């Protein structure tokens, strides 16, 4: 059985997200949504992955998307926390 290669995520993703956290308002961060084209690509990669048909390049792309999705979820959680501070 072949194992998937370990993929090092570029720190550029983290740099961009850190920048967004500094310059975007919490509302802008919470409103961010991937384009329909990006969503369709992710769905295609997930489908191909489920069928065991991903190329190595597609596997790396899917891992990068997953990393970005996790980091964006954390960023949105922080933004949500900032919008609800002081609300009781």
PyMOL Python script that loads the backbone (N, CA, C, O; Angstrom):
from pymol import cmd

cmd.read_pdbstr("""\
ATOM      1  N   UNK A   1       0.841  -1.180   0.000  1.00  0.00           N
ATOM      2  CA  UNK A   1       0.000   0.000   0.000  1.00  0.00           C
ATOM      3  C   UNK A   1       0.886   1.243   0.000  1.00  0.00           C
ATOM      4  O   UNK A   1       1.799   1.369   0.816  1.00  0.00           O
ATOM      5  N   UNK A   2       0.609   2.139  -0.907  1.00  0.00           N
ATOM      6  CA  UNK A   2       1.396   3.354  -1.040  1.00  0.00           C
ATOM      7  C   UNK A   2       0.856   4.417  -0.093  1.00  0.00           C
ATOM      8  O   UNK A   2      -0.357   4.597   0.014  1.00  0.00           O
ATOM      9  N   UNK A   3       1.750   5.122   0.593  1.00  0.00           N
ATOM     10  CA  UNK A   3       1.308   6.192   1.477  1.00  0.00           C
ATOM     11  C   UNK A   3       1.433   7.519   0.768  1.00  0.00           C
ATOM     12  O   UNK A   3       2.284   7.695  -0.104  1.00  0.00           O
ATOM     13  N   UNK A   4       0.579   8.452   1.149  1.00  0.00           N
ATOM     14  CA  UNK A   4       0.609   9.786   0.548  1.00  0.00           C
ATOM     15  C   UNK A   4       1.843  10.534   1.032  1.00  0.00           C
ATOM     16  O   UNK A   4       2.255  10.390   2.183  1.00  0.00           O
ATOM     17  N   UNK A   5       2.424  11.326   0.156  1.00  0.00           N
ATOM     18  CA  UNK A   5       3.603  12.095   0.564  1.00  0.00           C
ATOM     19  C   UNK A   5       3.213  13.173   1.572  1.00  0.00           C
ATOM     20  O   UNK A   5       2.089  13.674   1.566  1.00  0.00           O
ATOM     21  N   UNK A   6       4.149  13.510   2.421  1.00  0.00           N
ATOM     22  CA  UNK A   6       3.939  14.600   3.365  1.00  0.00           C
ATOM     23  C   UNK A   6       4.049  15.913   2.603  1.00  0.00           C
ATOM     24  O   UNK A   6       4.972  16.108   1.813  1.00  0.00           O
ATOM     25  N   UNK A   7       3.109  16.803   2.846  1.00  0.00           N
ATOM     26  CA  UNK A   7       3.083  18.067   2.122  1.00  0.00           C
ATOM     27  C   UNK A   7       3.331  19.202   3.093  1.00  0.00           C
ATOM     28  O   UNK A   7       2.614  19.351   4.083  1.00  0.00           O
ATOM     29  N   UNK A   8       4.348  20.004   2.809  1.00  0.00           N
ATOM     30  CA  UNK A   8       4.646  21.189   3.615  1.00  0.00           C
ATOM     31  C   UNK A   8       3.842  22.355   3.046  1.00  0.00           C
ATOM     32  O   UNK A   8       4.005  22.715   1.880  1.00  0.00           O
ATOM     33  N   UNK A   9       2.983  22.939   3.863  1.00  0.00           N
ATOM     34  CA  UNK A   9       2.179  24.048   3.398  1.00  0.00           C
ATOM     35  C   UNK A   9       3.014  25.321   3.357  1.00  0.00           C
ATOM     36  O   UNK A   9       3.769  25.603   4.288  1.00  0.00           O
ATOM     37  N   UNK A  10       2.882  26.075   2.299  1.00  0.00           N
ATOM     38  CA  UNK A  10       3.645  27.318   2.190  1.00  0.00           C
ATOM     39  C   UNK A  10       3.256  28.302   3.287  1.00  0.00           C
ATOM     40  O   UNK A  10       2.080  28.444   3.621  1.00  0.00           O
ATOM     41  N   UNK A  11       4.240  28.966   3.834  1.00  0.00           N
ATOM     42  CA  UNK A  11       3.944  29.971   4.850  1.00  0.00           C
ATOM     43  C   UNK A  11       3.274  31.184   4.234  1.00  0.00           C
ATOM     44  O   UNK A  11       2.742  32.020   4.965  1.00  0.00           O
ATOM     45  N   UNK A  12       3.282  31.309   2.917  1.00  0.00           N
ATOM     46  CA  UNK A  12       2.609  32.422   2.259  1.00  0.00           C
ATOM     47  C   UNK A  12       1.128  32.449   2.623  1.00  0.00           C
ATOM     48  O   UNK A  12       0.554  33.525   2.792  1.00  0.00           O
ATOM     49  N   UNK A  13       0.500  31.274   2.745  1.00  0.00           N
ATOM     50  CA  UNK A  13      -0.899  31.225   3.169  1.00  0.00           C
ATOM     51  C   UNK A  13      -1.052  31.886   4.532  1.00  0.00           C
ATOM     52  O   UNK A  13      -1.937  32.715   4.741  1.00  0.00           O
ATOM     53  N   UNK A  14      -0.184  31.509   5.444  1.00  0.00           N
ATOM     54  CA  UNK A  14      -0.256  32.064   6.798  1.00  0.00           C
ATOM     55  C   UNK A  14      -0.001  33.566   6.779  1.00  0.00           C
ATOM     56  O   UNK A  14      -0.632  34.314   7.526  1.00  0.00           O
ATOM     57  N   UNK A  15       0.923  34.009   5.928  1.00  0.00           N
ATOM     58  CA  UNK A  15       1.201  35.440   5.817  1.00  0.00           C
ATOM     59  C   UNK A  15      -0.026  36.211   5.327  1.00  0.00           C
ATOM     60  O   UNK A  15      -0.346  37.278   5.850  1.00  0.00           O
ATOM     61  N   UNK A  16      -0.698  35.670   4.336  1.00  0.00           N
ATOM     62  CA  UNK A  16      -1.891  36.329   3.803  1.00  0.00           C
ATOM     63  C   UNK A  16      -2.987  36.384   4.862  1.00  0.00           C
ATOM     64  O   UNK A  16      -3.637  37.416   5.028  1.00  0.00           O
ATOM     65  N   UNK A  17      -3.192  35.298   5.569  1.00  0.00           N
ATOM     66  CA  UNK A  17      -4.226  35.280   6.602  1.00  0.00           C
ATOM     67  C   UNK A  17      -3.888  36.226   7.750  1.00  0.00           C
ATOM     68  O   UNK A  17      -4.776  36.887   8.288  1.00  0.00           O
ATOM     69  N   UNK A  18      -2.626  36.295   8.126  1.00  0.00           N
ATOM     70  CA  UNK A  18      -2.211  37.236   9.170  1.00  0.00           C
ATOM     71  C   UNK A  18      -2.460  38.671   8.709  1.00  0.00           C
ATOM     72  O   UNK A  18      -2.893  39.514   9.495  1.00  0.00           O
ATOM     73  N   UNK A  19      -2.187  38.943   7.445  1.00  0.00           N
ATOM     74  CA  UNK A  19      -2.451  40.268   6.894  1.00  0.00           C
ATOM     75  C   UNK A  19      -3.943  40.579   6.960  1.00  0.00           C
ATOM     76  O   UNK A  19      -4.331  41.661   7.402  1.00  0.00           O
ATOM     77  N   UNK A  20      -4.770  39.650   6.529  1.00  0.00           N
ATOM     78  CA  UNK A  20      -6.220  39.860   6.579  1.00  0.00           C
ATOM     79  C   UNK A  20      -6.691  40.136   8.002  1.00  0.00           C
ATOM     80  O   UNK A  20      -7.544  40.993   8.231  1.00  0.00           O
ATOM     81  N   UNK A  21      -6.133  39.411   8.937  1.00  0.00           N
ATOM     82  CA  UNK A  21      -6.530  39.609  10.341  1.00  0.00           C
ATOM     83  C   UNK A  21      -6.201  41.029  10.806  1.00  0.00           C
ATOM     84  O   UNK A  21      -6.923  41.607  11.619  1.00  0.00           O
ATOM     85  N   UNK A  22      -5.108  41.583  10.285  1.00  0.00           N
ATOM     86  CA  UNK A  22      -4.704  42.933  10.682  1.00  0.00           C
ATOM     87  C   UNK A  22      -5.518  44.022   9.998  1.00  0.00           C
ATOM     88  O   UNK A  22      -5.829  45.035  10.624  1.00  0.00           O
ATOM     89  N   UNK A  23      -5.872  43.838   8.721  1.00  0.00           N
ATOM     90  CA  UNK A  23      -6.464  44.942   7.964  1.00  0.00           C
ATOM     91  C   UNK A  23      -7.970  44.830   7.725  1.00  0.00           C
ATOM     92  O   UNK A  23      -8.637  45.845   7.522  1.00  0.00           O
ATOM     93  N   UNK A  24      -8.500  43.644   7.746  1.00  0.00           N
ATOM     94  CA  UNK A  24      -9.929  43.470   7.479  1.00  0.00           C
ATOM     95  C   UNK A  24     -10.723  43.582   8.775  1.00  0.00           C
ATOM     96  O   UNK A  24     -10.241  43.220   9.848  1.00  0.00           O
ATOM     97  N   UNK A  25     -11.932  44.083   8.659  1.00  0.00           N
ATOM     98  CA  UNK A  25     -12.806  44.129   9.823  1.00  0.00           C
ATOM     99  C   UNK A  25     -13.322  42.716  10.102  1.00  0.00           C
ATOM    100  O   UNK A  25     -13.314  41.867   9.210  1.00  0.00           O
ATOM    101  N   UNK A  26     -13.767  42.462  11.328  1.00  0.00           N
ATOM    102  CA  UNK A  26     -14.354  41.144  11.607  1.00  0.00           C
ATOM    103  C   UNK A  26     -15.507  40.809  10.657  1.00  0.00           C
ATOM    104  O   UNK A  26     -15.662  39.662  10.239  1.00  0.00           O
ATOM    105  N   UNK A  27     -16.312  41.820  10.321  1.00  0.00           N
ATOM    106  CA  UNK A  27     -17.446  41.584   9.426  1.00  0.00           C
ATOM    107  C   UNK A  27     -16.968  41.189   8.026  1.00  0.00           C
ATOM    108  O   UNK A  27     -17.575  40.331   7.385  1.00  0.00           O
ATOM    109  N   UNK A  28     -15.892  41.806   7.554  1.00  0.00           N
ATOM    110  CA  UNK A  28     -15.354  41.445   6.241  1.00  0.00           C
ATOM    111  C   UNK A  28     -14.809  40.019   6.245  1.00  0.00           C
ATOM    112  O   UNK A  28     -14.995  39.275   5.282  1.00  0.00           O
ATOM    113  N   UNK A  29     -14.143  39.649   7.321  1.00  0.00           N
ATOM    114  CA  UNK A  29     -13.605  38.288   7.430  1.00  0.00           C
ATOM    115  C   UNK A  29     -14.745  37.280   7.447  1.00  0.00           C
ATOM    116  O   UNK A  29     -14.698  36.265   6.752  1.00  0.00           O
ATOM    117  N   UNK A  30     -15.770  37.565   8.246  1.00  0.00           N
ATOM    118  CA  UNK A  30     -16.902  36.642   8.340  1.00  0.00           C
ATOM    119  C   UNK A  30     -17.665  36.526   7.021  1.00  0.00           C
ATOM    120  O   UNK A  30     -18.243  35.477   6.734  1.00  0.00           O
ATOM    121  N   UNK A  31     -17.674  37.581   6.224  1.00  0.00           N
ATOM    122  CA  UNK A  31     -18.408  37.580   4.958  1.00  0.00           C
ATOM    123  C   UNK A  31     -17.638  36.898   3.831  1.00  0.00           C
ATOM    124  O   UNK A  31     -18.212  36.601   2.783  1.00  0.00           O
ATOM    125  N   UNK A  32     -16.332  36.645   4.036  1.00  0.00           N
ATOM    126  CA  UNK A  32     -15.535  36.055   2.962  1.00  0.00           C
ATOM    127  C   UNK A  32     -16.070  34.685   2.580  1.00  0.00           C
ATOM    128  O   UNK A  32     -16.405  33.862   3.432  1.00  0.00           O
ATOM    129  N   UNK A  33     -16.138  34.471   1.288  1.00  0.00           N
ATOM    130  CA  UNK A  33     -16.574  33.176   0.755  1.00  0.00           C
ATOM    131  C   UNK A  33     -15.788  32.920  -0.518  1.00  0.00           C
ATOM    132  O   UNK A  33     -15.565  33.834  -1.312  1.00  0.00           O
ATOM    133  N   UNK A  34     -15.376  31.699  -0.710  1.00  0.00           N
ATOM    134  CA  UNK A  34     -14.655  31.329  -1.928  1.00  0.00           C
ATOM    135  C   UNK A  34     -15.558  31.528  -3.140  1.00  0.00           C
ATOM    136  O   UNK A  34     -16.783  31.456  -3.039  1.00  0.00           O
ATOM    137  N   UNK A  35     -14.935  31.780  -4.275  1.00  0.00           N
ATOM    138  CA  UNK A  35     -15.691  31.966  -5.514  1.00  0.00           C
ATOM    139  C   UNK A  35     -16.368  30.651  -5.911  1.00  0.00           C
ATOM    140  O   UNK A  35     -15.938  29.578  -5.489  1.00  0.00           O
ATOM    141  N   UNK A  36     -17.411  30.736  -6.712  1.00  0.00           N
ATOM    142  CA  UNK A  36     -18.057  29.505  -7.195  1.00  0.00           C
ATOM    143  C   UNK A  36     -17.069  28.595  -7.939  1.00  0.00           C
ATOM    144  O   UNK A  36     -17.166  27.370  -7.860  1.00  0.00           O
ATOM    145  N   UNK A  37     -16.122  29.202  -8.658  1.00  0.00           N
ATOM    146  CA  UNK A  37     -15.123  28.415  -9.382  1.00  0.00           C
ATOM    147  C   UNK A  37     -14.215  27.659  -8.420  1.00  0.00           C
ATOM    148  O   UNK A  37     -13.897  26.492  -8.647  1.00  0.00           O
ATOM    149  N   UNK A  38     -13.800  28.324  -7.345  1.00  0.00           N
ATOM    150  CA  UNK A  38     -12.947  27.676  -6.349  1.00  0.00           C
ATOM    151  C   UNK A  38     -13.711  26.561  -5.635  1.00  0.00           C
ATOM    152  O   UNK A  38     -13.155  25.496  -5.368  1.00  0.00           O
ATOM    153  N   UNK A  39     -14.976  26.808  -5.329  1.00  0.00           N
ATOM    154  CA  UNK A  39     -15.808  25.778  -4.694  1.00  0.00           C
ATOM    155  C   UNK A  39     -15.960  24.569  -5.611  1.00  0.00           C
ATOM    156  O   UNK A  39     -15.861  23.426  -5.163  1.00  0.00           O
ATOM    157  N   UNK A  40     -16.203  24.826  -6.895  1.00  0.00           N
ATOM    158  CA  UNK A  40     -16.361  23.731  -7.859  1.00  0.00           C
ATOM    159  C   UNK A  40     -15.069  22.919  -7.974  1.00  0.00           C
ATOM    160  O   UNK A  40     -15.109  21.692  -8.063  1.00  0.00           O
ATOM    161  N   UNK A  41     -13.929  23.605  -7.972  1.00  0.00           N
ATOM    162  CA  UNK A  41     -12.645  22.899  -8.056  1.00  0.00           C
ATOM    163  C   UNK A  41     -12.445  22.009  -6.837  1.00  0.00           C
ATOM    164  O   UNK A  41     -12.014  20.862  -6.960  1.00  0.00           O
ATOM    165  N   UNK A  42     -12.762  22.545  -5.651  1.00  0.00           N
ATOM    166  CA  UNK A  42     -12.600  21.761  -4.440  1.00  0.00           C
ATOM    167  C   UNK A  42     -13.520  20.530  -4.470  1.00  0.00           C
ATOM    168  O   UNK A  42     -13.106  19.432  -4.096  1.00  0.00           O
ATOM    169  N   UNK A  43     -14.746  20.717  -4.909  1.00  0.00           N
ATOM    170  CA  UNK A  43     -15.676  19.589  -4.996  1.00  0.00           C
ATOM    171  C   UNK A  43     -15.167  18.528  -5.971  1.00  0.00           C
ATOM    172  O   UNK A  43     -15.285  17.329  -5.716  1.00  0.00           O
ATOM    173  N   UNK A  44     -14.601  18.983  -7.089  1.00  0.00           N
ATOM    174  CA  UNK A  44     -14.047  18.047  -8.068  1.00  0.00           C
ATOM    175  C   UNK A  44     -12.879  17.260  -7.477  1.00  0.00           C
ATOM    176  O   UNK A  44     -12.786  16.045  -7.652  1.00  0.00           O
ATOM    177  N   UNK A  45     -11.989  17.964  -6.775  1.00  0.00           N
ATOM    178  CA  UNK A  45     -10.851  17.281  -6.151  1.00  0.00           C
ATOM    179  C   UNK A  45     -11.322  16.289  -5.085  1.00  0.00           C
ATOM    180  O   UNK A  45     -10.788  15.185  -4.982  1.00  0.00           O
ATOM    181  N   UNK A  46     -12.310  16.679  -4.305  1.00  0.00           N
ATOM    182  CA  UNK A  46     -12.839  15.772  -3.282  1.00  0.00           C
ATOM    183  C   UNK A  46     -13.479  14.534  -3.921  1.00  0.00           C
ATOM    184  O   UNK A  46     -13.315  13.418  -3.429  1.00  0.00           O
ATOM    185  N   UNK A  47     -14.206  14.743  -5.016  1.00  0.00           N
ATOM    186  CA  UNK A  47     -14.818  13.610  -5.722  1.00  0.00           C
ATOM    187  C   UNK A  47     -13.745  12.669  -6.251  1.00  0.00           C
ATOM    188  O   UNK A  47     -13.821  11.455  -6.064  1.00  0.00           O
ATOM    189  N   UNK A  48     -12.736  13.248  -6.920  1.00  0.00           N
ATOM    190  CA  UNK A  48     -11.657  12.426  -7.481  1.00  0.00           C
ATOM    191  C   UNK A  48     -10.882  11.717  -6.379  1.00  0.00           C
ATOM    192  O   UNK A  48     -10.447  10.578  -6.553  1.00  0.00           O
ATOM    193  N   UNK A  49     -10.710  12.389  -5.248  1.00  0.00           N
ATOM    194  CA  UNK A  49     -10.018  11.760  -4.118  1.00  0.00           C
ATOM    195  C   UNK A  49     -10.817  10.561  -3.610  1.00  0.00           C
ATOM    196  O   UNK A  49     -10.253   9.500  -3.342  1.00  0.00           O
ATOM    197  N   UNK A  50     -12.124  10.734  -3.481  1.00  0.00           N
ATOM    198  CA  UNK A  50     -12.982   9.637  -3.033  1.00  0.00           C
ATOM    199  C   UNK A  50     -12.952   8.444  -3.968  1.00  0.00           C
ATOM    200  O   UNK A  50     -13.150   7.306  -3.542  1.00  0.00           O
ATOM    201  N   UNK A  51     -12.706   8.703  -5.235  1.00  0.00           N
ATOM    202  CA  UNK A  51     -12.631   7.636  -6.232  1.00  0.00           C
ATOM    203  C   UNK A  51     -11.215   7.097  -6.399  1.00  0.00           C
ATOM    204  O   UNK A  51     -10.981   6.169  -7.173  1.00  0.00           O
ATOM    205  N   UNK A  52     -10.269   7.690  -5.662  1.00  0.00           N
ATOM    206  CA  UNK A  52      -8.879   7.247  -5.760  1.00  0.00           C
ATOM    207  C   UNK A  52      -8.202   7.634  -7.058  1.00  0.00           C
ATOM    208  O   UNK A  52      -7.306   6.928  -7.521  1.00  0.00           O
ATOM    209  N   UNK A  53      -8.614   8.743  -7.655  1.00  0.00           N
ATOM    210  CA  UNK A  53      -8.115   9.130  -8.969  1.00  0.00           C
ATOM    211  C   UNK A  53      -7.208  10.360  -8.971  1.00  0.00           C
ATOM    212  O   UNK A  53      -6.819  10.829 -10.041  1.00  0.00           O
ATOM    213  N   UNK A  54      -6.865  10.888  -7.805  1.00  0.00           N
ATOM    214  CA  UNK A  54      -6.049  12.098  -7.769  1.00  0.00           C
ATOM    215  C   UNK A  54      -4.626  11.858  -8.266  1.00  0.00           C
ATOM    216  O   UNK A  54      -4.000  10.846  -7.953  1.00  0.00           O
ATOM    217  N   UNK A  55      -4.140  12.802  -9.037  1.00  0.00           N
ATOM    218  CA  UNK A  55      -2.725  12.798  -9.384  1.00  0.00           C
ATOM    219  C   UNK A  55      -1.967  13.373  -8.185  1.00  0.00           C
ATOM    220  O   UNK A  55      -2.582  13.901  -7.258  1.00  0.00           O
ATOM    221  N   UNK A  56      -0.664  13.275  -8.199  1.00  0.00           N
ATOM    222  CA  UNK A  56       0.128  13.844  -7.115  1.00  0.00           C
ATOM    223  C   UNK A  56      -0.083  15.349  -7.029  1.00  0.00           C
ATOM    224  O   UNK A  56      -0.229  15.887  -5.931  1.00  0.00           O
ATOM    225  N   UNK A  57      -0.103  16.036  -8.166  1.00  0.00           N
ATOM    226  CA  UNK A  57      -0.333  17.484  -8.166  1.00  0.00           C
ATOM    227  C   UNK A  57      -1.704  17.833  -7.587  1.00  0.00           C
ATOM    228  O   UNK A  57      -1.838  18.799  -6.836  1.00  0.00           O
ATOM    229  N   UNK A  58      -2.710  17.052  -7.936  1.00  0.00           N
ATOM    230  CA  UNK A  58      -4.050  17.294  -7.401  1.00  0.00           C
ATOM    231  C   UNK A  58      -4.096  17.021  -5.901  1.00  0.00           C
ATOM    232  O   UNK A  58      -4.769  17.736  -5.157  1.00  0.00           O
ATOM    233  N   UNK A  59      -3.385  15.993  -5.460  1.00  0.00           N
ATOM    234  CA  UNK A  59      -3.317  15.706  -4.025  1.00  0.00           C
ATOM    235  C   UNK A  59      -2.720  16.892  -3.272  1.00  0.00           C
ATOM    236  O   UNK A  59      -3.241  17.303  -2.235  1.00  0.00           O
ATOM    237  N   UNK A  60      -1.634  17.435  -3.796  1.00  0.00           N
ATOM    238  CA  UNK A  60      -0.983  18.593  -3.161  1.00  0.00           C
ATOM    239  C   UNK A  60      -1.943  19.775  -3.161  1.00  0.00           C
ATOM    240  O   UNK A  60      -2.057  20.481  -2.159  1.00  0.00           O
ATOM    241  N   UNK A  61      -2.626  19.995  -4.262  1.00  0.00           N
ATOM    242  CA  UNK A  61      -3.595  21.093  -4.345  1.00  0.00           C
ATOM    243  C   UNK A  61      -4.698  20.931  -3.304  1.00  0.00           C
ATOM    244  O   UNK A  61      -5.075  21.896  -2.639  1.00  0.00           O
ATOM    245  N   UNK A  62      -5.209  19.723  -3.163  1.00  0.00           N
ATOM    246  CA  UNK A  62      -6.270  19.456  -2.191  1.00  0.00           C
ATOM    247  C   UNK A  62      -5.764  19.677  -0.764  1.00  0.00           C
ATOM    248  O   UNK A  62      -6.491  20.216   0.071  1.00  0.00           O
ATOM    249  N   UNK A  63      -4.547  19.273  -0.483  1.00  0.00           N
ATOM    250  CA  UNK A  63      -3.971  19.496   0.845  1.00  0.00           C
ATOM    251  C   UNK A  63      -3.807  20.987   1.127  1.00  0.00           C
ATOM    252  O   UNK A  63      -4.036  21.433   2.251  1.00  0.00           O
ATOM    253  N   UNK A  64      -3.417  21.752   0.128  1.00  0.00           N
ATOM    254  CA  UNK A  64      -3.277  23.194   0.302  1.00  0.00           C
ATOM    255  C   UNK A  64      -4.626  23.844   0.566  1.00  0.00           C
ATOM    256  O   UNK A  64      -4.740  24.727   1.416  1.00  0.00           O
ATOM    257  N   UNK A  65      -5.636  23.411  -0.156  1.00  0.00           N
ATOM    258  CA  UNK A  65      -6.986  23.935   0.061  1.00  0.00           C
ATOM    259  C   UNK A  65      -7.453  23.594   1.473  1.00  0.00           C
ATOM    260  O   UNK A  65      -8.022  24.445   2.157  1.00  0.00           O
ATOM    261  N   UNK A  66      -7.221  22.366   1.912  1.00  0.00           N
ATOM    262  CA  UNK A  66      -7.634  21.958   3.254  1.00  0.00           C
ATOM    263  C   UNK A  66      -6.927  22.794   4.315  1.00  0.00           C
ATOM    264  O   UNK A  66      -7.545  23.208   5.296  1.00  0.00           O
ATOM    265  N   UNK A  67      -5.638  23.042   4.122  1.00  0.00           N
ATOM    266  CA  UNK A  67      -4.878  23.867   5.067  1.00  0.00           C
ATOM    267  C   UNK A  67      -5.472  25.277   5.123  1.00  0.00           C
ATOM    268  O   UNK A  67      -5.683  25.832   6.202  1.00  0.00           O
ATOM    269  N   UNK A  68      -5.733  25.837   3.961  1.00  0.00           N
ATOM    270  CA  UNK A  68      -6.292  27.179   3.905  1.00  0.00           C
ATOM    271  C   UNK A  68      -7.681  27.224   4.541  1.00  0.00           C
ATOM    272  O   UNK A  68      -8.005  28.178   5.250  1.00  0.00           O
ATOM    273  N   UNK A  69      -8.492  26.216   4.298  1.00  0.00           N
ATOM    274  CA  UNK A  69      -9.833  26.146   4.896  1.00  0.00           C
ATOM    275  C   UNK A  69      -9.759  26.096   6.428  1.00  0.00           C
ATOM    276  O   UNK A  69     -10.523  26.779   7.110  1.00  0.00           O
ATOM    277  N   UNK A  70      -8.841  25.287   6.963  1.00  0.00           N
ATOM    278  CA  UNK A  70      -8.688  25.208   8.426  1.00  0.00           C
ATOM    279  C   UNK A  70      -8.250  26.555   8.997  1.00  0.00           C
ATOM    280  O   UNK A  70      -8.788  27.015  10.004  1.00  0.00           O
ATOM    281  N   UNK A  71      -7.276  27.179   8.351  1.00  0.00           N
ATOM    282  CA  UNK A  71      -6.782  28.472   8.830  1.00  0.00           C
ATOM    283  C   UNK A  71      -7.853  29.555   8.713  1.00  0.00           C
ATOM    284  O   UNK A  71      -7.969  30.409   9.592  1.00  0.00           O
ATOM    285  N   UNK A  72      -8.623  29.524   7.650  1.00  0.00           N
ATOM    286  CA  UNK A  72      -9.696  30.507   7.478  1.00  0.00           C
ATOM    287  C   UNK A  72     -10.785  30.294   8.526  1.00  0.00           C
ATOM    288  O   UNK A  72     -11.360  31.265   9.018  1.00  0.00           O
ATOM    289  N   UNK A  73     -11.073  29.056   8.874  1.00  0.00           N
ATOM    290  CA  UNK A  73     -12.056  28.780   9.921  1.00  0.00           C
ATOM    291  C   UNK A  73     -11.594  29.359  11.257  1.00  0.00           C
ATOM    292  O   UNK A  73     -12.395  29.925  12.003  1.00  0.00           O
ATOM    293  N   UNK A  74     -10.305  29.218  11.557  1.00  0.00           N
ATOM    294  CA  UNK A  74      -9.772  29.806  12.792  1.00  0.00           C
ATOM    295  C   UNK A  74      -9.862  31.324  12.759  1.00  0.00           C
ATOM    296  O   UNK A  74     -10.223  31.955  13.753  1.00  0.00           O
ATOM    297  N   UNK A  75      -9.534  31.905  11.613  1.00  0.00           N
ATOM    298  CA  UNK A  75      -9.607  33.354  11.466  1.00  0.00           C
ATOM    299  C   UNK A  75     -11.045  33.844  11.647  1.00  0.00           C
ATOM    300  O   UNK A  75     -11.284  34.864  12.294  1.00  0.00           O
ATOM    301  N   UNK A  76     -11.995  33.112  11.074  1.00  0.00           N
ATOM    302  CA  UNK A  76     -13.405  33.487  11.235  1.00  0.00           C
ATOM    303  C   UNK A  76     -13.875  33.324  12.677  1.00  0.00           C
ATOM    304  O   UNK A  76     -14.681  34.119  13.159  1.00  0.00           O
ATOM    305  N   UNK A  77     -13.380  32.304  13.365  1.00  0.00           N
ATOM    306  CA  UNK A  77     -13.742  32.127  14.779  1.00  0.00           C
ATOM    307  C   UNK A  77     -13.239  33.303  15.609  1.00  0.00           C
ATOM    308  O   UNK A  77     -13.948  33.803  16.483  1.00  0.00           O
ATOM    309  N   UNK A  78     -12.016  33.742  15.333  1.00  0.00           N
ATOM    310  CA  UNK A  78     -11.475  34.916  16.039  1.00  0.00           C
ATOM    311  C   UNK A  78     -12.303  36.152  15.724  1.00  0.00           C
ATOM    312  O   UNK A  78     -12.611  36.942  16.617  1.00  0.00           O
ATOM    313  N   UNK A  79     -12.663  36.321  14.461  1.00  0.00           N
ATOM    314  CA  UNK A  79     -13.457  37.479  14.062  1.00  0.00           C
ATOM    315  C   UNK A  79     -14.823  37.456  14.739  1.00  0.00           C
ATOM    316  O   UNK A  79     -15.308  38.490  15.199  1.00  0.00           O
ATOM    317  N   UNK A  80     -15.436  36.290  14.800  1.00  0.00           N
ATOM    318  CA  UNK A  80     -16.734  36.164  15.467  1.00  0.00           C
ATOM    319  C   UNK A  80     -16.608  36.505  16.942  1.00  0.00           C
ATOM    320  O   UNK A  80     -17.464  37.190  17.502  1.00  0.00           O
ATOM    321  N   UNK A  81     -15.558  36.036  17.559  1.00  0.00           N
ATOM    322  CA  UNK A  81     -15.311  36.346  18.968  1.00  0.00           C
ATOM    323  C   UNK A  81     -15.183  37.854  19.172  1.00  0.00           C
ATOM    324  O   UNK A  81     -15.697  38.405  20.146  1.00  0.00           O
ATOM    325  N   UNK A  82     -14.492  38.513  18.244  1.00  0.00           N
ATOM    326  CA  UNK A  82     -14.322  39.972  18.352  1.00  0.00           C
ATOM    327  C   UNK A  82     -15.643  40.704  18.183  1.00  0.00           C
ATOM    328  O   UNK A  82     -15.840  41.758  18.787  1.00  0.00           O
ATOM    329  N   UNK A  83     -16.547  40.172  17.377  1.00  0.00           N
ATOM    330  CA  UNK A  83     -17.842  40.852  17.161  1.00  0.00           C
ATOM    331  C   UNK A  83     -18.790  40.631  18.319  1.00  0.00           C
ATOM    332  O   UNK A  83     -19.708  41.426  18.521  1.00  0.00           O
ATOM    333  N   UNK A  84     -18.593  39.572  19.081  1.00  0.00           N
ATOM    334  CA  UNK A  84     -19.510  39.290  20.187  1.00  0.00           C
ATOM    335  C   UNK A  84     -18.968  39.707  21.544  1.00  0.00           C
ATOM    336  O   UNK A  84     -19.646  39.537  22.557  1.00  0.00           O
ATOM    337  N   UNK A  85     -17.753  40.251  21.581  1.00  0.00           N
ATOM    338  CA  UNK A  85     -17.190  40.718  22.864  1.00  0.00           C
ATOM    339  C   UNK A  85     -18.069  41.838  23.408  1.00  0.00           C
ATOM    340  O   UNK A  85     -18.456  42.755  22.684  1.00  0.00           O
ATOM    341  N   UNK A  86     -18.366  41.744  24.669  1.00  0.00           N
ATOM    342  CA  UNK A  86     -19.152  42.792  25.331  1.00  0.00           C
ATOM    343  C   UNK A  86     -20.645  42.643  25.156  1.00  0.00           C
ATOM    344  O   UNK A  86     -21.410  43.445  25.692  1.00  0.00           O
ATOM    345  N   UNK A  87     -21.084  41.626  24.411  1.00  0.00           N
ATOM    346  CA  UNK A  87     -22.517  41.394  24.257  1.00  0.00           C
ATOM    347  C   UNK A  87     -22.966  40.394  25.315  1.00  0.00           C
ATOM    348  O   UNK A  87     -22.485  39.262  25.352  1.00  0.00           O
ATOM    349  N   UNK A  88     -23.877  40.813  26.161  1.00  0.00           N
ATOM    350  CA  UNK A  88     -24.400  39.918  27.205  1.00  0.00           C
ATOM    351  C   UNK A  88     -25.897  39.929  27.225  1.00  0.00           C
ATOM    352  O   UNK A  88     -26.509  39.235  28.037  1.00  0.00           O
TER     353      UNK A  88
END
""", "prot")
cmd.dss("prot")
cmd.show_as("cartoon", "prot")
cmd.util.cbc("prot")
cmd.orient("prot")
